[in-house]
Structure formats: structure tokens, C-alpha cells
Amino acid sequence: MKRNDFLKTLGLGTAGVLVGESLLSGCMNHDMAAMDMVTAPTVVEGAFTTVLPIPETITSGTALNARSQSAAILAGKTEQVLGYKNGILGPTFRVQRGSTVTIPFTNGLSEVTNIHWHGLLVPASMDGHPDQMVMAGQSFNYTFKIDQTASTAWYHPHPHEKTGKQVFMGLAGMFIVESPEEKALNLPSGNYELPLVIQDKRLDTNGAIMYSPTLEEVMIGYMGETITVNGANAPVQNVTTRTYRLRIVNGSNGRIYSLALSNGNSFMVIGSDGGLLAAPETVMSLLLAPGERADLLVDFSKVALNSDVFLQSNSFSGVSSQGSQSFKIMKFTVNKAETDTFKIPTLLNSLTSISAASAIKTRTFDIGVMMDMGSGGHGGSMAMKGMHTINGKVFNSNRIDESVTLNSTEIWEFDNTKGDEPHPMHLHGTFFQVISRTGGRGNILPHEKGLKDTVLAMPGEKVRIIVKFEHTGKFVFHCHNLEHEDDGMMLNFEVK
Ligand SMILES: [Cu+2]
């Protein structure tokens, strides 16, 4: 159902139903067409004078403590945020394939939280399922073996109905898996490898984060006017005339970025969610949705000394609520000449395509329909909740929605052809391969050619993925627009 139709339905069926003020005023003050025009806040670019913060690098054994702490998102304006160690966000894990990681975690918040290891193949009991809460003041030891190819993962809270707020307030961090195979490629490392967690924040005049989505913002996702990288607005990083590896996480709640370089140069995609691609792909821009990662190589060798190149987000089409504005994200200043002998390997990773013929089942998920409030279900006094569904259902922790046989291969189809909002769909407990996209952009994009755990289905699109389920247990799959997820756009699947 289109948002328009949904609101018409709701408008006809509001007698006796308590409807939140934001929707009432929306309906009263605007006509239905105007409701379709809900858009992201206009991005306000900063001065690009703050030096890019690089989160501390840690390994197994380092304790994380989710708690309120002070940080300056805007230069000179220190405010309380949430973080896992020092300041906003969390440290960057860097661990070796095959190692066992132990993370003593304490919940220093005044409400429940937990940690989901997004992009790590960990046992279901360690995955941060919304069932597995760490109560306020309590601790939990996360421990798991890293048994997967080198990749850029991340971590963030996953308490149902609170994920959006806790991530927006600052709880997230990067998790890098390394392997001897990847080391042998001699990709740019050390100072030439930059972890970049890109997020948008909504700040008050003091620079404090505000999180209070209206109904309209639950519809489109909660977005902010301030773009941050590693927790700082408008940062600058000095670089030399070499090739840099940028590991990018879109850690935003709802904002999609069309990443590009301000000098119009192409760049290379070498990896995505689940590790390196088979071979590098040259692109001019890359659309990265919440939850997705991009591993990029950017060549500054032909940039004139003492000039600037911005990482920016270009405008993009296909979404009414965002994409109309282009804006700068961060600045690179090329301030030193260095000789670069780096040659991009022609082959990066041995990836085997899962044969569609090996799939024993196809499951279809309609993600383009919003809950029909007239049909009862999740309506009533909580009319604000449960507008986003998968196959008409909202999350119920006690219900297993899909039962999957261990080691079987299946095709899952996310159908957003009737929808009018983008939905980045994320599966826990596995990687998958994208096998087709019909409607909308109509093809598989360069960064979708490797292993994925999150795939964007734009309005009008149907995306098919193929998955081999090799890990037992109860996991969730959901939309990674965190307001949609908190609204219930999440189901359980069990592998056994
Ligand atoms: Cu969604």
C-alpha cells in the first residue's frame, strides 16, 4: 500500500481510534498529497576543519561499557552522547581470522541494550537477538570464534524498539577481520587505511543529539542535518599522493548516501559486507544504504599538491523522501608527495557463485505493504506502531516466522514493487549473494557482486538473493532502516 492510500485508509477509519498528534495535525493541516512530500532535513555542511578522529583500535579482551559520555560532534560544543569506551561510538576491533574473541560487555545505560555483531558469523546465542538483553547495570561476556573471510563488519545495539535511539545517540563501532590471504594482497594499510563510520545526526543549538521521531519520520526514517564521520561533523584528513583504502560503514538510521568524489574521479570498490570482491570494480558513485559497508580504493596520486578532494553524497532518484540534495561529507587535503608502488591486484578473492539450481525453496517477502489499520491487527491505541511489515506481519519475538533446514540453500525474494520507501534488508547469521534485481535500478550493482548481509530494495524493486544456511539457531531478518525495524519490520527465522 502506498503511504497515500494508507493515510486515506487511516483517515476513514479513525473513529474511536486514538491517533497520535503528529498524524492528526498532519492530516488536518495538509492535504494527503502533502504527506507524500515528507523529506529528509536539509544537510548543513560544516567547515571541514576538524581533524578526522580515528577510533582506537582494539582486539580481543578489551571491555566495552555502553554509557553516557561527553563528545564534541560540532567543534567546540561538548555534549553528552552514548559510547562504548571513550567518547561517541566505539573502538575499532581488528582481529585475525581463526582467533577466538572475548568481549566483556557492561550495560551502563538506564535501560536494556545488547550488542549485535553485524557481519560476523557468530553463534545464535552471541548474535544479539532482541531476546538476548543485557539489563541495565548488568554484564555479559560475548565470546566467539572468527571463522570467516577477511571483512569489514560493525557492531551496534539490537533491543527491539530501542535500536534506533541507541544507535542514533552514538552506540556503534567497526569490526575488522583480517586474514593471511588478504594480507598477501598488500592493500594499503596503516596510515593509508581509514575506517569511516558515516552517520547523520540531528543536533540542537548546543550540539546535543536529539532523537524523537514523529510519525512521518517513522515512515521515512529519522534523519539529521549534520553529517558525521567517526562521530565528528565535517572532518578533514591529510593524505599523500598515494592510493588509500577507505572502509566505509553507513551507520545511519535512515539516510542513504550516493558516495562520490568531488573531483569527478572514479574510484574502486574492492569489497562489500562479507569481504573482498572477486575483482576490483571501477565506479563513479556508489549508493550505500544503512547497514551496508563499502571497501574502497581512492587514488590521490594525480591530485595536485595542497588541493582538496571531498567525499560527498550526490543526489539520487527513486526515493521521494531523500536523495534530492547533494552534500559534502568529509575533506581530504593532499599535502605531501609520496611515491606509490601499489598495484591493484586483478584478483582479490576466490568467490564461488551459489548455483540457483541448488536452491530447494523460494520464499517471497512482500516489504512494500504497510499495515492496513482498518483490519485491526496492530492498530488500536498504538496506531503509531506497526506500519512497516514483512508479509503483513510485525515482529513477535515468540513466533518463528520461517523455519529453515540446516545446510540447505534457498532463494529469498524481497518485493518492494508496491512500496514507496527504500528498505535495506538484513539477514543475521549468514551471508548471501544477490542474484537479481528487477524494477527500479534493474541490475546488480558492483558492490553487490560479493558476499552481502544487507541489500537495498528501492521502491519499485524486487531483489532476489540466494543463501546457504550453515549456522543453527534463531535469528532475525529485518529492514535496516532503524525506525522501520523498531516499528516492527523484522521477523524470526530458525535454522535447524
Ligand atoms: Cu524499511
Boltz pocket constraint, residues with backbone or C-beta under 6 A from the ligand:
constraints:
  - pocket:
      binder: B
      contacts: [[A, 388], [A, 422], [A, 423], [A, 424], [A, 479], [A, 480], [A, 481], [A, 484], [A, 485], [A, 489]]
      max_distance: 6.0
